[in-house]
Amino acid sequence: MKNITVSVPDHVYRNARVAAAQHDTSVSALVVAYLERLSGWKEEFTRLEALQHEVQAEIGQFRAADRLDRDEVHDRAVH
């Protein structure tokens, strides 16, 4: 486990202590949870970006001639 030192304004520290107390935890645990979520967001973004590229690669091309007309769209929605 690594230790880090972070400097924050007094009001931020006070608010963090209050929040930690409300959640029955420590400021350190709040910071760890935040950093874990932050690193997970990057992984999730990377996963979703790869999925987007995969889906786009499968799409191919769109042509106006391939569009359904208004009646076909409404017929599909009903059935």
Contacts in CASP RR format, 6 or more apart in sequence:
PFRMAT RR
TARGET T0000
AUTHOR 0000-0000-0000
METHOD contacts of the structure
MODEL  1
MKNITVSVPDHVYRNARVAAAQHDTSVSALVVAYLERLSGWKEEFTRLEA
LQHEVQAEIGQFRAADRLDRDEVHDRAVH
6 31 0 8 1.000
8 16 0 8 1.000
13 27 0 8 1.000
16 27 0 8 1.000
16 30 0 8 1.000
17 27 0 8 1.000
19 30 0 8 1.000
20 26 0 8 1.000
20 27 0 8 1.000
20 29 0 8 1.000
20 30 0 8 1.000
23 30 0 8 1.000
68 76 0 8 1.000
END
